[in-house]
Amino acid sequence: MTGAPFLFSNSLTRRLETLVRERCGLETIKQEEAFDLFNRMLDATPTPSIQAFDALLSAVLRTTNYPAVISLYNQMVRAGAVSPHARTYEILMNCCSQMNRMDLGFGIFGGLLKRGWRPNTLTFNLLLKGLCSEKKIDEAAVVFDRMPLSGCAPDVVSYTTLIKGLTCNGKTGLGLELLRKMVTLGGGCKPDVVTYNIIINGLCKDGAMEKASKLFEEMVAQGVTPDVVTYNCIIREHSVLGHWKEAIGIFKKMVDQGLSPNVVTFNTLMSSLCKQRKSDEAHKILNLMAERGEKPDIISHNILLHGYILEGRLDDAMDSVNAMVLKGLEPNIYSYSILISAYSKNQTMDKAMYMLKRMRQEGMEPDVVTYNTVLDGLCKTGRLQEVQYLFDQMVSQGISPDIITYNTLINGFCKLGKWKEASRFLYEMMDHGIRPDVITLSVLIDALCKEGMTKEAHKLLDVMVRIGEEPNAVTYTTIIDGYCLIGQIYEAIKVFHFMTSKGHAPNVVTYSSLINGYCKIGRTDKAVGFLDEMYRNGLRPTTITYNTIINALFRIGRVGDAKELLGKMIAAGVCPDLSTCHIMLGGLCKNRYIDEAMDVFQYISSQNYKLEVTTFNILIDGMLRAGKFKGARDLFNAITSKGLMPNVATYTIMMKGLIEKGLLDEAEELFLQLEKSGYPSDSVMLNTIVRCLLEKGEVWKAMGFLDKIKERCFSLEASTTSLLIDLFSKDAKYHEHMNLLPIFSQYGIKLSDDISRELLITSQQ
């Protein structure tokens, strides 16, 4: 009797599993039902098999609620009653691929390996798909190359996935090479029609029609039958290039091969003909489509409609819309919008207004763009009463006018001499919180200044004055800051004086911009003078203002003045922030005031500042430069005691110092420590190490780190390349290492033509 409840529970679990498999096998299962089944499985005793959970996760995956799949999996793992299967991981990796989250995908892949499951070809294909979707083609290529090492030979899906990734990222040539390899391998790697279609499509988009046509012939020779997609690719590209005769020829060939063109085929041909202003021929294609049993869709009719409009045949365009209705196809917003736009631009405003009315009668609400088009046409034809009527209708329909609406109205009324009405729209525009032209110009001024086009922005400032709107302090300050950013401080001063002459008091930002400008050109005396002027005018400088001057003083070696200004800053009640402390640390270290830098560090540590790794990095770098290696080591070891972790920059600074000191073994040990810490070395670090080693004459060790640059697909910096060339070409003691020069091509390092020639000349000496 004691076993009866257990047997009963087993029976319930089996019935639940059966239900899950049946319901999850349906394409129509809803998320709510899937979640309910999942909760029932978690509560069941004994717990259903992992296969049941996999079926449910697959069902949720089909609903495209990818975060829910991850969430359900996490709940399942936390429950601990069932272990994930290889199939589980495949579902999760597919999910990550769909979400373009291959960072999670590789984590899941690691979990698969950790649990002892062996990845199969499908697993790797999912990785390839996800990486290609994220445009990480180099990483995808690495995964592809490593598949055989894991006992998983790439199949046609693997090759096709990588080829698609290459082609979509503009590397059709590499994709074509990979396809050639597939042909050579044959068997399970033989390219299919999908593979060929991808390359043909890529070649067509690249404009390489001859190569596409040749590949088409090779495809047939290999026994792979082209499908509708193949022909559509070639037809489309001929259409884009305007080769409509060639497009028609391919179409006929397609039909002769017994393939039925689809709507896409016909629409492509029609689009090509319409672009060539051959709308009558396009109309014949539309009729042919219907004769062959392919029902033209709304896109087909809109293509023809647009073609008629391009040719200025507005009556035919209107007839086309009426024909659509007779065929049971309702014109959509695009259909009406392009007709309304055509009538408005042609200033046939009665018809434009009629189409607008008809559009609304059909239950389609015009958007602000459509209204703006009609309003512009009415303004240009001087029908101002209708402008007001249509504008009021637009507002009553809940469509908010935008800047283009008001600009159209103001411009239209001004051109007709209706200054009072134009002013009314200007005030209304401001009442609705929409920036009028003057404010728009201020925005343009700001954008131009940020792009370094301050002179052009200055011209717009003059325009603002001419239209009767005096720029405010913010506008003037924007111009001043713009000149300071491009180093034209004297132009900035001119604007400053003009601004004050107009009665506009400069604000903190104005002065800060000038101070920054003078500091950039080393005129710190003038910067300090403006700081004093700020106080005289009752303005309180900000921490950033002080930081700018202090940093500039340190930069030119005026350490005493920098420290004095810091004292004045504190006395004025302006609190230093962590940036101030970093400036002090960096300035003292660069000027070899290491003991005082340590005092600043101790002060920072004793206050409520939230220390950063950068704080340590600055001081460690300073100590190493001053030869205080023990102090640098002690600081490095103290980082973790502050709840922080050394970052790549920290390790870079330490390794650079150790190498310069000749402590190579300790430097290598530190590098291994970094690799184990979870913070992988970056391009800057590896290039720095290579340069330091080369400068110490440690060529072979440098080559080892060059190898790491290659492995991680990093770039070789110009300074590193230059140093390599100098070592190999100028210093005789390195001539014995000339046989290492091929390492550049081996490591995939791309050099300029000039550098390559220099290396060639050197190697021949």
Summary of the structure (lengths in Angstrom):
residues: 765
radius of gyration: 35.8
end to end distance: 96.4
largest distance: 103.5
contacts: 2406
relative contact order: 0.02
helix: 75%
strand: 0%
